[in-house]
């Protein structure tokens, strides 16, 4: 898996930086892994909406879920057994992939708006 970071401006005023530390993760089938998204510049992180995407080469990125102030919302209800997300501390959002298989290969990234 290859992970990237995103940086952009919110309303043209404040800079937000989202960082993902792992460049690549390899896991065996039927295992799980987690990815941290470290947010800088989000003044009220606990109320922020953090989105998680999977990108497979030659396909458009697909949103998997987003975590809002009180819950996680899935783009497809079947994703709820496979993926999860939670907040840790004041600026970290963690994304977990369960029961890894070959269909999970791709680039995963977080986004904020």
C-alpha beads as a LAMMPS data file, in Angstrom:
LAMMPS data file: protein, C-alpha beads

113 atoms
112 bonds

1 atom types
1 bond types

-500.0 500.0 xlo xhi
-500.0 500.0 ylo yhi
-500.0 500.0 zlo zhi

Masses

1 110.0

Atoms # bond

1 1 1 0.000 0.000 0.000
2 1 1 1.198 3.493 -0.724
3 1 1 0.053 6.461 1.326
4 1 1 0.391 10.146 0.624
5 1 1 -0.264 13.386 2.436
6 1 1 -2.481 16.275 1.422
7 1 1 -2.139 19.971 2.069
8 1 1 -4.642 22.626 1.030
9 1 1 -6.231 25.894 2.039
10 1 1 -9.600 26.120 3.763
11 1 1 -11.656 29.132 2.652
12 1 1 -8.439 30.667 1.356
13 1 1 -7.341 31.555 4.888
14 1 1 -5.973 28.828 7.120
15 1 1 -3.595 26.149 5.930
16 1 1 -4.501 22.587 6.845
17 1 1 -1.917 19.842 6.611
18 1 1 -2.838 16.162 6.773
19 1 1 0.078 13.764 7.192
20 1 1 0.227 10.002 6.899
21 1 1 3.483 8.500 8.136
22 1 1 3.571 5.092 6.477
23 1 1 4.771 5.110 2.908
24 1 1 3.887 1.481 2.372
25 1 1 2.357 -1.341 4.382
26 1 1 2.336 -5.023 3.513
27 1 1 0.173 -7.452 5.463
28 1 1 -0.815 -11.068 4.977
29 1 1 -4.329 -12.146 4.106
30 1 1 -6.939 -12.136 6.871
31 1 1 -4.986 -9.672 9.006
32 1 1 -5.749 -6.035 9.863
33 1 1 -3.841 -2.775 9.655
34 1 1 -4.375 0.820 10.730
35 1 1 -3.317 4.118 9.177
36 1 1 -3.040 7.373 11.116
37 1 1 -3.940 10.738 9.624
38 1 1 -2.295 13.521 11.623
39 1 1 -4.092 16.843 11.188
40 1 1 -2.452 20.225 11.660
41 1 1 -4.315 23.518 11.413
42 1 1 -7.848 22.272 12.185
43 1 1 -8.987 24.436 15.077
44 1 1 -11.879 22.207 16.192
45 1 1 -10.644 18.734 15.260
46 1 1 -13.319 16.886 17.286
47 1 1 -16.033 18.474 15.105
48 1 1 -14.195 18.096 11.795
49 1 1 -15.282 15.733 9.037
50 1 1 -12.375 13.497 8.001
51 1 1 -12.900 11.453 4.824
52 1 1 -11.051 8.263 3.836
53 1 1 -10.533 7.178 0.223
54 1 1 -9.101 4.216 -1.636
55 1 1 -7.464 4.779 -5.002
56 1 1 -6.708 1.893 -7.338
57 1 1 -4.597 2.747 -10.409
58 1 1 -6.701 3.255 -13.558
59 1 1 -9.839 3.923 -11.454
60 1 1 -11.249 7.047 -9.856
61 1 1 -10.687 7.394 -6.088
62 1 1 -13.553 5.901 -4.084
63 1 1 -14.705 7.354 -0.794
64 1 1 -15.049 4.619 1.790
65 1 1 -16.241 6.544 4.821
66 1 1 -16.104 9.775 6.736
67 1 1 -16.012 10.378 10.446
68 1 1 -18.056 13.287 11.735
69 1 1 -18.419 14.798 15.198
70 1 1 -20.479 11.901 16.584
71 1 1 -20.334 8.938 14.196
72 1 1 -18.842 7.215 11.165
73 1 1 -20.811 7.205 7.894
74 1 1 -20.119 4.652 5.163
75 1 1 -20.618 5.194 1.445
76 1 1 -21.716 1.559 1.218
77 1 1 -23.210 -0.117 4.295
78 1 1 -21.306 -3.319 3.495
79 1 1 -18.082 -1.393 4.241
80 1 1 -18.923 -1.255 7.967
81 1 1 -17.559 -4.776 8.589
82 1 1 -14.399 -4.107 6.602
83 1 1 -13.372 -0.545 7.563
84 1 1 -13.543 1.630 10.648
85 1 1 -12.265 4.995 11.823
86 1 1 -11.813 6.748 15.152
87 1 1 -10.188 9.845 16.587
88 1 1 -7.220 9.682 18.938
89 1 1 -6.238 12.705 20.970
90 1 1 -6.537 16.213 19.626
91 1 1 -5.393 15.705 16.024
92 1 1 -5.167 12.044 14.938
93 1 1 -7.751 10.105 12.964
94 1 1 -7.134 6.374 12.547
95 1 1 -8.459 4.250 9.661
96 1 1 -8.531 0.446 10.056
97 1 1 -8.853 -2.213 7.361
98 1 1 -9.958 -5.647 8.599
99 1 1 -9.633 -9.058 6.966
100 1 1 -7.146 -7.877 4.346
101 1 1 -7.239 -9.546 0.923
102 1 1 -5.961 -8.802 -2.593
103 1 1 -8.901 -6.446 -3.290
104 1 1 -7.500 -4.072 -0.663
105 1 1 -4.393 -3.150 -2.652
106 1 1 -4.238 0.529 -3.485
107 1 1 -3.519 3.973 -2.127
108 1 1 -5.468 5.116 0.919
109 1 1 -5.645 8.730 1.939
110 1 1 -7.471 11.065 4.249
111 1 1 -9.075 14.387 3.340
112 1 1 -10.754 17.199 5.237
113 1 1 -13.466 19.736 4.434

Bonds

1 1 1 2
2 1 2 3
3 1 3 4
4 1 4 5
5 1 5 6
6 1 6 7
7 1 7 8
8 1 8 9
9 1 9 10
10 1 10 11
11 1 11 12
12 1 12 13
13 1 13 14
14 1 14 15
15 1 15 16
16 1 16 17
17 1 17 18
18 1 18 19
19 1 19 20
20 1 20 21
21 1 21 22
22 1 22 23
23 1 23 24
24 1 24 25
25 1 25 26
26 1 26 27
27 1 27 28
28 1 28 29
29 1 29 30
30 1 30 31
31 1 31 32
32 1 32 33
33 1 33 34
34 1 34 35
35 1 35 36
36 1 36 37
37 1 37 38
38 1 38 39
39 1 39 40
40 1 40 41
41 1 41 42
42 1 42 43
43 1 43 44
44 1 44 45
45 1 45 46
46 1 46 47
47 1 47 48
48 1 48 49
49 1 49 50
50 1 50 51
51 1 51 52
52 1 52 53
53 1 53 54
54 1 54 55
55 1 55 56
56 1 56 57
57 1 57 58
58 1 58 59
59 1 59 60
60 1 60 61
61 1 61 62
62 1 62 63
63 1 63 64
64 1 64 65
65 1 65 66
66 1 66 67
67 1 67 68
68 1 68 69
69 1 69 70
70 1 70 71
71 1 71 72
72 1 72 73
73 1 73 74
74 1 74 75
75 1 75 76
76 1 76 77
77 1 77 78
78 1 78 79
79 1 79 80
80 1 80 81
81 1 81 82
82 1 82 83
83 1 83 84
84 1 84 85
85 1 85 86
86 1 86 87
87 1 87 88
88 1 88 89
89 1 89 90
90 1 90 91
91 1 91 92
92 1 92 93
93 1 93 94
94 1 94 95
95 1 95 96
96 1 96 97
97 1 97 98
98 1 98 99
99 1 99 100
100 1 100 101
101 1 101 102
102 1 102 103
103 1 103 104
104 1 104 105
105 1 105 106
106 1 106 107
107 1 107 108
108 1 108 109
109 1 109 110
110 1 110 111
111 1 111 112
112 1 112 113
